[in-house]
Amino acid sequence: GAIAFSGKAIIVKLAYRYGVDAVTLLMYLMLFALPVFVLMAWWAGRGKAALSRKDWLGVVGLGFSGYYLASYLDFAGLAYIPAALERLILYLNPTLVVLFGWVVYRRGITWGQFVGMLLSYGGVLLVFGHEVGNQGKDAVWGSFLVLASAVSYAVYLVYSGEMVKRLGSLRLVGLASSVACLFCIGQFALTHP
């Protein structure tokens, strides 16, 4: 999983060499993935109760923030920054979950977590400063987009806990990812007539 997650950015950067944009690239990815996600949701939901209206709203919201928006912002940011910086920013995701847990649920932050967060953000700022020196505004914009992607995915992680308990992780991922696929395909249809 870690290799595939890290390799995604490299493949996206290679695809950009052929003049494809983020919306088109994401649409193709989601178009091919949609049948797998639908099958996953169906398999995990066999014999289980139908989703309530509240569950469907949660699935749509999580699919939008956790998969569609996070993926789109990540792909868009990769058009401006190197894959290495994108990876570093996305690896800040656990720190964002800790911060959101502190803000939303009043969970404490341990001394070890605080030190780890300082080291993480310090390292990313060092690399970011180097890229700003080389690329200027592009590095700032691309980093902002990727950080917004990480925030969007962290929101998904923080709010998905209750839904995972009710629906199960496989069913939730299948449903939310299917919703994200439909958002990506819809965005392509609207922006690329």
N, C-alpha and C positions, 0 to 999 in steps of 0.2 A: 504494500500500500504506500509506504513512504517513497519508494522508487517511482511508482506511478505518479504520485502527487508531485514530486519534484520534477519529473520528466515532462509533465504537462506544460510547464512554462517554456521549456526548451522547444517543444514541438510547436507551440503557439508562435514563438519568435521565428522559427524556421518558416512557418506558414506565411507570416507577414512579409517575407521576402518576395512572395509571389503576388503581392498587391491585394490580398484579401483583407477585408475589414473585420473588426471584432464581432459585429452583428451576424455577418455571414458565417464566420468560423464557428461561432457559438451555436447558430442554428443547425449547422451540419452535425456538430457534436451531439446536440440534443435530439435531432431527428433520428440518428442511429441509436441513441440510448433509450428513447421513449419506449420501444417494445419491451426492453429488458425491465425497465422500471414498472410498467403496467403489469407484466408477468409477476414480478416480485410482490407488488401490492396485492394482486389476486391470490397468489400462493399463501402469503402471510395472513390474508383475511378470510381464508376458507373456514367455514363453520363458526365465524365470530359474528357478533352483533353488528348491525349496520351502524354507520357513523351518524351521530346527531348533527343538527345544524351547527351547533357550537364546535363540534369536532371538525366539520368541513371548513368552517371559517378559520380555525386554527391551522389546518393543513394548508389552506390557500395562503395564509399569512406567512407561515414558515417556509412554504415553497417559494414564495416571492422573495423573502429576505435572505433565507439561508442558501438557496441554490441559484435562483434567477439573478437577483441583484448582485449577490457576492460574485457570481461567475462573470456577469457582464462587466462589472467594475474592474475585476481582475484582468480580464482580457483587454479591456480598454487601456488600463494602466501599462500593460506590457508593450503597447505600441510606443511608449515613451521611455521606459527604463529597461536596464538589463535584467535578465532572468534571475541573476544572483541577488540583486537588491529586492526584487519582488518576493523571492523566497524568504529573505530575512524579515521583511515586513510581515508577511503572512505567518511566519513562525512566532510573531508576537501575540497571536490569537489567544493562547492560554492566559496571557497576562490581562488581556481585555476581558476575558470571562471572569477572572478574579476581581477586576475592577467593577464590572457590572454586578457581580454577586455582592460586593461591598455596598454599592449604591442602591440596588434594588431590594436585596434581601437582608441587608445589614450584616452580612457575614464578615467576620474579622479577617484581616490580612496578617499573617505571621511574619516574624522578622525575616525568616528564610525566604519567604515569597517576596517580601519587599526588596531584599538584596538582589534576588534573582531578577526582579523586574528592573531594578536600576542598571544592572549589568546588561540586560537585554536591550533596553532602550538606549543605553550609552553606546553599545556596539552598532546598533542600527543608525544612530545619529552620526557616528564616525563614517560609516560607509556612505550614508546619505550626503554628508558634507563633501566627500570626495566626488560623488556623482554630480552634485550641483556645480562644483568647480569645472567639471568636464562638459556637462550638458546644459547647465543653466536652468531656464524656466521649464524645459521638458522634464527634467528630473523632478522638479517640484510638483508639477501637475501629475505626472505618472505615479509618483509616490503617494500623493494625496488620493488618487483613484484606488490604488491598491490598499492603502490604509482604510479607506471607506469600505472596501470589500471585506477586509478583516473585521471591521466593526459590524457590518451586516451579518457576517457568519457568526460572530460572537453573540449577537442578539438571538439568532436561531438557537445556538447552543444553550443559552440561558433560559429561553422560554420553551424549549422542546421537552424539558424534563418531565413535566406533568403529562404531556401527550404521549411520551414514550411509555409511561406507566399504564395509561389507558389503552393505547393501540398496539404497543409493542414496537421495538425499534425497526424491524424489517418492514412492517406494514407502513409505519410513518415515513420512513425513508423512501419507500416505493411510491407512496401517494404524493408526498411533498416534491419529490424529484419529477414525477409525472406532471405536476402542476407547473414546475419550473420549465420543463420542456415545452409545455404549451405557451407559456409566456415568451420564451425565446423564439419559437416558431412564429408566434403572433407579432412580435416586434419586427422580425424579418419581413413578414408579409406587409406590415404597415410602412416600413421605412425603405423597402426595396420592391416597388411595384413591378 
